[in-house]
Amino acid sequence: MGSPLANCCAALRRPTNGRIHVPPSPTAWTRCAIYTCKSTSMRLDSEVNSITTQREICAAYVASQSYRGWVGLERCYNDGGQSGSGLERPALAALMRDIEAGEIDLVIVYKVDRLTRSLLDFVRLIEMFDRRGVALVSVSQAFDTSDSMGRTTLNVLLTFSKFEPETITNRVRDSICNRKRHGRIHGRLAPFAYDYDDGELVVVEEEAEIVCFMFATFLERGTYTAVMTAVRDAH
């Protein structure tokens, strides 16, 4: 028996009779579940929406990986009108049950933030995936968690997806504080003893008298219970 290299060279020299050798189909199939999510219910009833787009793109990617034995599951995991800030989503819960049942090998999402925007929740999900031997693939970000580089890239992207809503929250909070400093109302309801007039707070005298009475009573008696009793007796 010759060396492996010699055997390989002999096989290459062997006539093929004009036929091209096709490698056999994979014996182990990778069952792929596509998960989609849309945070609002806007346009969910339309024929083409974000859920539809996500699913079509993911399905096309699964089909492109058929040479690796990937096959898409028929069951749909679609969360329409569900926020990605938490894990309380019907389709996500169904996905988790099927993973625990050993019916899924790989989860496909269009973007990582469709699965979750929380770094803590993401860590929990990845731990569950690892326990069941399930990989995560993001189509638009071109990586998967089956290798170390994919995991590193995923953590970086998720950090930025968490940074974005936190930045928006800080900006809104600063805007509210600034409007309050300038005597502006943020929202529809004015505080007690005030009213809304062209974006500014104006004092309502009748209610202001009640507020002054409450403060004076507290300074005199020193307890909230006494203030509540005095206000009730006065009215």
Salt bridges, closest charged atoms under 4 A:
ASP98 OD2 - ARG75 NH1 2.89
GLU100 OE2 - ARG131 NH2 3.07
GLU100 OE1 - ARG132 NH2 2.75
ASP105 OD2 - ARG31 NE 2.93
ASP113 OD1 - ARG114 NE 3.29
ASP113 OD2 - ARG117 NH2 3.78
ASP121 OD1 - ARG124 NH1 3.43
ASP130 OD1 - ARG151 NH2 2.87
GLU166 OE2 - LYS162 NZ 3.40
GLU200 OE2 - ARG184 NH2 3.81
